[in-house]
Amino acid sequence: MPVRPVQRRPRPPPHAPRLLRQADFRQARAAGRRRAQHRRDVPHLREAGRRGRGHDDWLHRDLRSARGRQDARRAERGARRVPRARQLCRRQLSTVCGGATDHVFLTNSPPAHRSVPAYARLKAGLDRLYTDYNQADAAADPIQIVRRYKTVADREVVAFCAAALAFGRVQSILASVEALVALMGPSPARFVSAFDPVVGRRRLKGLGHRWVRDVDIVALLWMLRQMLDQCGSIERFFLQGVDDPAAPIADGLESFCARAMALDLRGAYGRVPRRPGVRYFFPRPSTGSACKRLNLFLRWMVRRDALDPGGWSELAPSALVIPLDVHVIRVGRCLGLTSYRSPGWRMALSITDALREVDPADPVRYDFAICHLGMAGACGSGRPAQDTQCPLRGLCRPAAVEE
């Protein structure tokens, strides 16, 4: 049988070369100029980095030589893209190769000098303010409801519920908390220990606070009952996530909220929604939240003085973080206690750290006084400094808040 020859496919003819248009030539020439400029800059950049290293204590990581206006702007744009760069500095470095050159380099911001006066003067002013406001009847506040209860078990239940609802106008907060504790009866701890969400939905029907619905309050009480069933108290449930009671409270709050949201909510909601309303009561520092209401609850239960009733014995007051609200933000910025503009966990920490330098053992002792100073309208923020009636005048800069 004859062998048939293998038929091969013919190769396609080579494509004709594409003719470059005039615009392509211009782009190619521009790219070539940029490459040539980069090759000329590389030795200067390397030498500048070698010579400039250690020139300044706060030198971060990048030193660029800029020759001419276009190169200077290019260096600035590139410098701003360096991660975590906070500010761009220009200084004249005559010792770098290539003669006197305007070098643009990044600094990783030395520790900011606070615009706070001497801490001794600040402490004296805050102590006077603390003395004026540190009274149980100094101003209308939910703490007055919490102080009615003598046993720690009742107090922590009422304090948690009152702190959870502590947002909005003061009179609205007081009305909502009073309605809730009236339903709980003379012993809130006993009420929560025997709480049945089915019966609770009928008893609490129509009880809400702003956008918080009655079913969300039922879910909160149901979660508190599970905490009491598991650990015997809210304090013991909280301390399960705390390794060092004297350490900063962020990890403890994170663990507390995570374990709380892992509790069974079906008794309250039936079919649990994807974003249940009760989660609003359990924010986490890891999400950037200031956790104002949880920090307020901890202040009430950990500190003990003429205002805060206390009751918890394990946590240290030095570990607390200030409850951040609009009044604390305004006064804190006036006093230069923080450089942050956006409220959140980092701002709360920065204000607390500044107050810790004033009183290391109890930095949040000034919270009530600072907050109610702003609520009373005595803070000079937004007004000419000479017109303010603020008790801290001379220590603060009201105009700094508007900058």
C-alpha positions in Angstrom: 0.0 0.0 0.0 1.6 3.3 -1.0 2.5 5.7 1.8 0.7 9.0 1.4 2.9 12.1 1.9 2.2 14.2 5.0 0.6 17.5 4.0 1.9 20.4 6.0 0.0 23.6 6.3 1.8 26.4 4.6 3.2 29.1 6.8 1.3 32.4 6.7 3.2 35.3 5.1 4.9 37.6 7.5 2.9 40.6 8.5 4.0 43.9 7.0 5.6 46.1 9.7 3.3 48.7 11.2 4.2 52.2 10.3 4.6 54.5 13.3 2.4 57.6 13.3 3.8 61.0 14.2 2.1 60.7 17.7 3.8 57.4 18.3 7.2 58.9 17.5 6.5 61.7 20.0 5.5 59.2 22.7 8.6 57.1 22.0 10.8 60.1 22.3 9.2 61.2 25.6 9.6 57.7 27.0 13.3 57.7 25.9 13.8 61.1 27.6 12.3 59.8 30.9 14.6 56.7 30.8 17.6 58.8 30.1 16.7 61.2 32.9 16.2 58.2 35.3 19.7 56.9 34.4 21.2 60.3 35.1 19.4 60.5 38.4 20.2 57.1 39.8 23.8 57.9 40.9 22.7 61.1 42.6 19.8 59.4 44.3 22.1 56.6 45.6 24.7 59.0 46.8 22.1 61.3 48.4 20.7 58.4 50.3 24.2 57.3 51.4 25.2 60.8 52.5 21.8 61.8 54.0 21.4 58.7 56.1 21.5 59.8 59.7 21.5 63.5 58.8 18.4 63.9 61.0 17.1 61.9 63.9 13.6 61.7 62.4 14.7 60.8 58.8 12.2 58.1 57.8 13.3 56.3 54.7 13.4 58.3 51.5 15.8 61.0 50.2 15.4 62.3 46.7 17.5 64.8 44.7 15.5 67.3 42.7 17.1 69.2 39.8 14.9 71.7 38.2 11.3 72.4 38.8 9.9 69.4 37.0 12.2 67.0 38.8 11.3 68.6 42.1 7.6 68.1 41.5 8.2 64.5 40.4 10.2 63.8 43.5 7.4 65.3 45.7 4.8 63.2 44.0 6.9 60.1 44.4 7.6 60.9 48.0 4.0 61.3 48.9 3.4 57.7 47.7 5.7 56.2 50.3 3.5 54.3 52.8 2.9 55.8 56.2 4.5 59.1 55.2 3.1 61.9 57.4 4.7 65.0 56.2 7.1 66.3 53.5 10.1 68.4 54.6 12.4 70.6 52.5 15.9 71.3 53.8 19.1 72.5 52.2 21.8 69.8 52.3 25.0 71.3 50.8 27.2 68.3 51.6 25.4 65.9 49.2 27.1 65.2 45.9 26.2 67.5 43.0 26.5 70.7 45.0 23.9 72.6 46.9 20.6 70.8 45.9 17.1 71.3 47.2 16.5 67.8 48.7 13.0 66.6 49.4 12.9 63.9 52.0 10.3 62.3 54.2 10.1 62.4 57.9 8.0 60.0 60.0 6.9 62.9 62.2 8.8 63.1 65.5 6.5 62.8 68.6 4.2 65.8 68.2 4.8 68.5 70.7 1.4 68.8 72.4 -0.2 72.3 72.4 -1.0 71.6 76.0 0.4 74.0 78.6 2.7 72.6 81.3 1.0 69.6 82.8 1.2 71.1 86.3 -1.0 74.0 85.2 -3.3 71.7 83.3 -3.7 69.4 86.2 -4.5 72.3 88.5 -7.3 73.5 86.1 -8.7 70.0 85.7 -8.6 69.3 89.4 -10.7 72.5 90.0 -13.2 71.4 87.4 -13.3 67.9 88.9 -14.0 69.4 92.4 -16.9 71.5 91.0 -18.6 68.7 89.1 -17.7 65.6 91.2 -21.1 65.6 93.0 -24.0 63.1 92.6 -26.4 65.9 91.8 -24.1 68.2 89.8 -26.0 67.6 86.6 -28.8 65.4 85.1 -27.1 62.1 84.1 -28.0 58.4 83.9 -25.5 57.8 86.7 -28.1 59.1 89.1 -30.4 56.1 88.3 -27.5 53.7 88.7 -26.6 55.0 92.1 -30.0 54.1 93.5 -29.1 50.4 93.6 -27.0 49.2 96.6 -26.0 45.7 95.5 -23.4 45.1 92.8 -25.6 42.6 91.0 -28.4 45.1 90.6 -26.1 47.9 89.9 -24.2 46.2 87.0 -27.4 45.2 85.3 -28.9 48.7 85.5 -25.6 50.3 84.6 -25.2 48.2 81.4 -28.8 48.9 80.3 -28.4 52.7 81.1 -25.1 52.9 79.3 -26.4 51.0 76.3 -29.2 53.6 75.9 -26.9 56.6 76.6 -27.1 58.3 73.2 -29.2 61.3 72.2 -30.7 64.0 74.4 -30.2 63.6 78.1 -33.9 63.9 78.9 -34.8 61.3 76.3 -32.1 58.9 77.8 -33.4 59.4 81.3 -37.0 58.7 80.2 -36.1 55.5 78.4 -33.9 54.2 81.3 -36.6 55.0 83.9 -39.2 53.2 81.8 -37.0 50.1 81.6 -36.0 49.9 85.3 -39.7 50.4 86.2 -40.5 47.2 84.3 -37.6 45.4 86.0 -38.9 46.0 89.5 -37.0 46.4 92.8 -34.3 43.8 91.9 -33.1 44.1 88.2 -30.7 41.2 88.7 -33.4 38.9 89.8 -35.6 40.1 86.9 -32.8 39.4 84.3 -31.9 36.0 85.9 -35.5 34.8 85.4 -36.0 36.7 82.1 -38.1 34.8 79.5 -37.9 36.4 76.0 -41.4 35.2 75.0 -43.0 36.9 78.1 -40.5 39.8 77.8 -41.7 40.7 74.3 -45.2 41.2 75.6 -44.1 43.2 78.7 -41.6 45.4 76.8 -43.9 45.9 73.7 -43.6 49.5 72.6 -40.5 50.3 74.7 -37.8 51.7 72.5 -35.2 54.4 72.3 -34.7 56.4 69.1 -33.9 53.7 66.5 -33.6 50.9 69.1 -36.7 48.7 68.9 -38.4 46.8 71.7 -37.2 43.5 70.3 -33.6 44.8 70.5 -34.0 45.5 74.2 -35.5 42.0 74.7 -32.4 40.6 72.9 -30.1 42.6 75.2 -31.8 41.4 78.4 -31.7 37.8 77.0 -28.0 38.1 76.4 -27.5 39.5 80.0 -29.4 36.5 81.3 -27.1 34.1 79.4 -24.0 35.9 80.8 -25.4 35.5 84.3 -26.2 31.8 83.7 -22.7 31.1 82.4 -20.6 33.1 84.8 -22.8 34.4 87.6 -22.2 38.1 86.9 -21.4 40.4 84.0 -18.1 41.2 85.7 -17.0 37.5 85.6 -18.1 37.2 81.9 -16.1 40.3 81.0 -13.0 39.1 82.9 -12.9 35.9 80.9 -11.3 37.8 78.1 -8.9 39.9 80.2 -5.4 38.5 80.8 -4.0 41.4 82.8 -6.5 43.6 84.7 -4.0 46.5 84.7 -3.3 46.3 80.9 -5.2 48.6 78.4 -8.8 47.5 78.1 -8.9 47.2 74.3 -8.4 43.4 74.2 -10.9 42.9 77.0 -13.6 44.9 75.1 -12.8 43.0 71.9 -13.2 39.6 73.5 -16.3 40.7 75.5 -18.1 41.9 72.4 -17.1 38.9 70.3 -18.3 36.4 73.0 -21.5 38.4 73.6 -22.5 38.3 69.9 -21.8 34.6 69.8 -24.6 34.0 72.4 -27.9 32.5 71.2 -30.2 35.2 70.0 -33.0 33.0 68.6 -35.0 33.2 71.9 -35.4 37.0 71.2 -35.5 37.3 67.4 -36.7 33.8 66.4 -35.0 33.8 63.0 -31.9 36.0 63.7 -31.5 38.7 61.1 -28.2 39.1 59.4 -27.5 42.4 61.2 -29.4 42.2 64.5 -30.1 45.5 66.1 -28.6 44.4 69.4 -25.1 44.4 67.8 -25.3 48.2 68.2 -24.7 47.7 72.0 -21.5 45.7 71.3 -19.1 47.7 69.1 -15.5 46.6 68.8 -12.3 48.7 69.0 -10.9 46.7 66.0 -13.5 48.3 63.8 -12.4 51.8 64.8 -15.4 52.5 67.1 -14.8 54.6 70.1 -16.9 52.2 72.2 -18.3 55.2 74.1 -21.2 53.4 75.9 -19.1 50.4 76.9 -16.3 52.7 78.2 -19.0 54.6 80.1 -20.3 51.4 81.7 -16.8 50.4 82.8 -16.2 53.9 84.3 -19.3 53.6 86.4 -18.5 50.1 87.6 -14.7 50.3 88.0 -14.2 53.8 89.5 -15.5 54.7 92.9 -15.8 58.3 94.2 -18.6 60.7 95.0 -20.0 60.3 91.5 -19.2 56.8 90.2 -20.6 54.1 92.4 -18.1 51.3 91.5 -18.6 47.7 92.4 -16.1 45.8 90.2 -12.9 45.0 92.1 -10.7 43.3 89.5 -10.1 45.9 86.8 -7.7 48.9 87.5 -9.0 52.4 86.8 -5.7 53.1 85.0 -6.7 50.6 82.3 -9.9 52.5 81.4 -10.4 54.6 78.2 -12.4 57.8 78.2 -16.0 57.6 76.8 -15.8 59.8 73.7 -18.6 62.1 72.9 -18.9 65.4 71.0 -18.3 67.4 74.2 -15.2 65.5 75.2 -13.9 65.8 71.6 -14.4 69.6 71.6 -12.8 70.2 75.0 -10.0 67.7 74.2 -9.1 69.5 71.0 -9.3 72.9 72.7 -6.8 71.6 75.3 -4.6 70.0 72.7 -5.1 66.6 74.2 -5.5 65.1 70.7 -4.4 65.9 67.2 -7.0 63.6 65.6 -10.0 65.1 63.8 -12.1 62.0 63.2 -13.8 60.5 66.3 -12.9 56.9 66.9 -10.9 54.5 69.0 -7.6 56.2 68.2 -8.9 59.6 69.3 -10.2 58.1 72.5 -6.8 56.5 73.2 -4.9 59.8 72.5 -7.1 61.8 74.8 -6.8 59.1 77.5 -3.0 59.0 77.1 -2.7 62.7 77.5 -4.9 62.6 80.7 -2.8 59.7 81.9 0.2 62.1 82.0 -1.9 64.3 84.3 -3.1 61.4 86.5 -1.5 58.0 85.7 -3.6 56.1 88.2 -7.0 57.4 87.1 -7.0 59.1 83.7 -10.8 59.1 83.2 -11.6 60.8 86.5 -12.1 64.0 84.5 -14.5 62.6 82.0 -17.8 63.7 83.8 -16.4 67.2 84.4 -15.2 67.7 80.8 -18.4 66.3 79.3 -20.7 68.4 81.3 -18.5 71.5 80.9 -19.3 71.2 77.2 -23.0 70.3 77.8 -23.4 73.4 79.9 -22.2 75.6 77.0 -19.2 76.9 79.0 -16.6 75.7 76.6 -15.2 78.5 74.4 -15.0 76.5 71.2 -16.1 78.6 68.3 -16.1 81.9 70.1 -13.4 84.6 70.6 -11.2 83.5 73.5 -11.7 86.7 75.4 -15.5 86.2 75.4 -15.6 82.8 76.9 -16.7 82.0 80.4 -14.9 78.6 80.3 -13.3 77.7 83.7 -10.3 76.4 81.7 -9.6 79.8 80.0 -6.0 80.4 79.7 -5.2 76.7 79.3 -7.0 76.1 76.0 -7.1 77.4 72.4 -10.7 77.5 71.2 -9.6 78.6 67.7 -7.7 75.3 67.3 -10.9 73.4 67.0 -11.8 75.4 63.9 -8.5 75.0 62.2 
